[in-house]
Amino acid sequence: MRYVLLVLLSLVPGLALAQAEALENPGTVSAVQDRLYRLNHELTLGVGALPADAFYKGYFAALGYTYHFSDSFAWQVGRGAYSYNVDTGLRRQLERDFGVAPTANAFEDEVQWMVGSDVVWSPFYGKTAFLNSRVLHFEAFVLAGATVFKLNRDNGFRPAANIGLGLRLFTSQHLSFRLDVTNNVLFAGASRIVNVPTLQLATAFNFGATE
């Protein structure tokens, strides 16, 4: 009994110290700050490029409308773009030095215009300091949908499945800038599949949402 009492007495100071520390530091509390900017009706005006084809490069102007159901999910109801195409040096060399006709099959997949629709998921939202002088708010998103392309061949309407990534930088409640990088898997017919990547930088106008 004597030894038991000695052990219990030696433990009392330690228990008292642990209780005091628990009262001083009850635990770590984490808080997630709500986002400052929200979106509702979004109108986008953009410019972009079709950089992948070896025989031409396309430069397009784009218009789109997106409805945001929540902070995370949205439907890009409609988007459309018209492309101005420029021949590459490789195509000019083939036509000049080897007499390849402009109507050759290799040249018949130029995109003239495109329209489509996408589902948008925005799982990431954050803010960062720029040069310790300004706080920048941004979000990252993924999108997936469908596109119809008009090619330069006769009746050249072709469907495509679209998937991509995007980044948005907010400047105010009503204005933001977004970068979209997508790839369209175009079904060109005759069991032939063509990848049509797009790069687009757009100004987005937001209506109907509050901070």
C-alpha positions as CSV (number, residue, x, y, z in Angstrom):
1,M,0.0,0.0,0.0
2,R,2.9,2.3,0.8
3,Y,4.3,1.9,-2.7
4,V,0.9,2.4,-4.3
5,L,0.4,5.6,-2.4
6,L,3.8,6.9,-3.5
7,V,3.1,6.2,-7.1
8,L,-0.3,7.9,-7.0
9,L,1.2,11.0,-5.3
10,S,3.9,11.2,-8.0
11,L,1.3,11.2,-10.7
12,V,-0.8,14.0,-9.2
13,P,1.5,16.9,-10.3
14,G,1.6,15.5,-13.9
15,L,-2.2,15.2,-14.1
16,A,-2.6,18.8,-12.8
17,L,-0.1,20.1,-15.3
18,A,-1.8,18.3,-18.2
19,Q,-5.2,19.7,-17.1
20,A,-3.7,23.2,-16.9
21,E,-2.2,22.9,-20.4
22,A,-5.6,21.6,-21.8
23,L,-7.3,24.7,-20.3
24,E,-4.8,27.1,-21.8
25,N,-4.7,25.3,-25.3
26,P,-8.1,23.7,-25.8
27,G,-7.1,22.5,-29.4
28,T,-6.5,23.7,-32.9
29,V,-9.5,25.3,-34.6
30,S,-9.6,25.5,-38.4
31,A,-11.9,27.8,-40.4
32,V,-12.5,28.0,-44.1
33,Q,-13.2,31.5,-45.3
34,D,-16.2,31.9,-47.6
35,R,-15.5,33.0,-51.1
36,L,-15.7,36.7,-51.8
37,Y,-17.0,36.5,-55.4
38,R,-19.9,34.5,-56.7
39,L,-21.1,34.0,-60.2
40,N,-24.6,33.7,-61.7
41,H,-25.2,34.8,-65.3
42,E,-21.8,34.9,-67.1
43,L,-21.2,36.4,-70.6
44,T,-17.8,35.8,-72.1
45,L,-16.0,37.5,-75.0
46,G,-12.8,35.9,-75.9
47,V,-10.0,35.4,-78.4
48,G,-8.1,32.2,-79.0
49,A,-6.0,29.9,-81.2
50,L,-6.0,26.5,-82.8
51,P,-2.3,25.7,-82.6
52,A,-1.9,22.1,-83.4
53,D,-2.4,21.6,-87.1
54,A,0.8,21.4,-89.2
55,F,-0.8,23.0,-92.3
56,Y,-2.6,26.0,-90.8
57,K,-3.0,28.0,-87.6
58,G,-6.5,29.3,-86.6
59,Y,-7.1,32.5,-84.7
60,F,-10.7,32.9,-83.5
61,A,-13.1,35.2,-81.7
62,A,-15.5,33.6,-79.3
63,L,-18.8,34.4,-77.5
64,G,-20.4,32.3,-74.7
65,Y,-23.0,32.3,-72.0
66,T,-22.8,30.3,-68.7
67,Y,-25.3,29.8,-66.0
68,H,-24.0,29.0,-62.5
69,F,-26.2,26.8,-60.4
70,S,-23.8,27.1,-57.4
71,D,-20.2,28.0,-56.5
72,S,-19.1,24.6,-57.9
73,F,-21.3,23.6,-60.8
74,A,-22.3,25.5,-63.9
75,W,-23.6,24.9,-67.4
76,Q,-22.0,26.7,-70.3
77,V,-25.2,26.8,-72.2
78,G,-23.7,28.0,-75.5
79,R,-20.4,29.0,-76.9
80,G,-19.4,29.8,-80.5
81,A,-16.3,30.9,-82.3
82,Y,-15.3,31.9,-85.8
83,S,-11.8,31.1,-87.0
84,Y,-9.5,33.1,-89.3
85,N,-7.0,30.6,-90.7
86,V,-3.4,31.3,-91.8
87,D,-1.4,28.8,-93.9
88,T,1.9,27.6,-92.4
89,G,5.2,27.6,-94.1
90,L,5.0,23.8,-94.6
91,R,1.7,24.1,-96.5
92,R,3.1,26.9,-98.7
93,Q,6.2,24.8,-99.4
94,L,4.1,21.7,-100.4
95,E,2.0,23.8,-102.8
96,R,5.0,25.6,-104.3
97,D,7.6,22.9,-104.5
98,F,5.6,19.8,-104.9
99,G,2.4,21.0,-106.6
100,V,0.1,19.7,-103.9
101,A,-3.4,21.0,-104.7
102,P,-5.2,23.2,-102.1
103,T,-8.1,20.7,-102.2
104,A,-5.9,17.8,-101.1
105,N,-7.3,15.6,-98.3
106,A,-4.6,16.8,-95.9
107,F,-5.9,20.4,-96.2
108,E,-9.6,19.7,-95.9
109,D,-9.9,19.7,-92.1
110,E,-9.6,23.4,-91.5
111,V,-12.0,24.7,-88.9
112,Q,-14.2,27.5,-90.1
113,W,-16.4,27.9,-87.0
114,M,-17.6,25.9,-84.1
115,V,-20.5,25.8,-81.5
116,G,-20.8,23.8,-78.4
117,S,-22.0,23.4,-74.8
118,D,-20.3,22.2,-71.6
119,V,-20.8,21.2,-68.0
120,V,-18.3,23.1,-65.7
121,W,-17.1,21.9,-62.2
122,S,-15.1,24.4,-60.1
123,P,-13.6,22.5,-57.1
124,F,-10.8,25.0,-56.3
125,Y,-11.1,28.6,-55.1
126,G,-8.4,30.6,-53.3
127,K,-6.6,33.8,-52.9
128,T,-3.0,34.9,-52.9
129,A,-1.0,38.0,-52.3
130,F,0.7,39.7,-55.2
131,L,3.9,41.5,-54.2
132,N,2.4,41.9,-50.7
133,S,0.4,44.8,-52.1
134,R,-2.8,43.2,-53.5
135,V,-4.9,40.1,-52.8
136,L,-5.9,38.1,-55.9
137,H,-8.9,35.8,-55.9
138,F,-9.0,32.9,-58.4
139,E,-10.6,29.6,-59.1
140,A,-9.7,26.5,-61.2
141,F,-12.2,24.4,-63.1
142,V,-12.7,21.5,-65.4
143,L,-15.2,21.2,-68.2
144,A,-16.6,18.6,-70.5
145,G,-19.2,18.7,-73.3
146,A,-19.8,18.5,-77.0
147,T,-18.8,20.6,-80.0
148,V,-20.0,20.8,-83.6
149,F,-17.3,22.0,-86.1
150,K,-17.8,23.4,-89.6
151,L,-14.8,22.4,-91.7
152,N,-13.8,23.9,-95.0
153,R,-14.9,20.8,-97.0
154,D,-18.4,20.7,-98.5
155,N,-21.0,19.9,-95.9
156,G,-18.2,19.5,-93.4
157,F,-20.1,19.4,-90.2
158,R,-18.4,17.2,-87.7
159,P,-19.2,16.3,-84.0
160,A,-16.6,16.3,-81.3
161,A,-16.3,15.5,-77.6
162,N,-14.7,18.3,-75.6
163,I,-12.7,18.2,-72.4
164,G,-10.5,20.8,-70.8
165,L,-9.2,22.8,-67.8
166,G,-9.6,26.5,-66.9
167,L,-8.4,29.2,-64.6
168,R,-10.3,32.3,-63.6
169,L,-8.9,35.5,-62.1
170,F,-11.4,37.8,-60.4
171,T,-11.0,41.6,-60.5
172,S,-14.4,42.5,-59.1
173,Q,-17.9,41.1,-58.5
174,H,-18.9,41.8,-62.1
175,L,-15.6,41.2,-64.0
176,S,-13.1,38.4,-64.3
177,F,-10.7,36.9,-66.8
178,R,-10.6,33.2,-67.7
179,L,-8.1,31.0,-69.5
180,D,-9.5,27.8,-71.1
181,V,-7.3,25.0,-72.5
182,T,-9.4,22.3,-74.2
183,N,-9.1,19.4,-76.5
184,N,-11.9,18.4,-78.9
185,V,-11.8,14.8,-80.1
186,L,-13.3,15.3,-83.6
187,F,-14.9,12.5,-85.5
188,A,-13.9,13.3,-89.0
189,G,-15.6,10.4,-90.7
190,A,-14.3,7.1,-92.2
191,S,-13.2,5.9,-88.8
192,R,-10.8,8.9,-88.6
193,I,-10.4,10.8,-85.3
194,V,-8.7,14.3,-85.2
195,N,-7.7,16.1,-82.0
196,V,-8.4,19.9,-82.2
197,P,-6.8,21.6,-79.1
198,T,-7.9,25.2,-78.4
199,L,-6.4,28.0,-76.3
200,Q,-8.8,30.8,-75.3
201,L,-8.4,34.0,-73.2
202,A,-11.7,35.6,-72.3
203,T,-13.2,38.5,-70.4
204,A,-16.2,37.4,-68.4
205,F,-19.0,39.7,-67.3
206,N,-21.1,38.5,-64.3
207,F,-24.7,39.6,-63.7
208,G,-27.2,38.8,-61.0
209,A,-24.9,37.6,-58.2
210,T,-24.0,39.2,-54.9
211,E,-20.8,39.1,-52.8
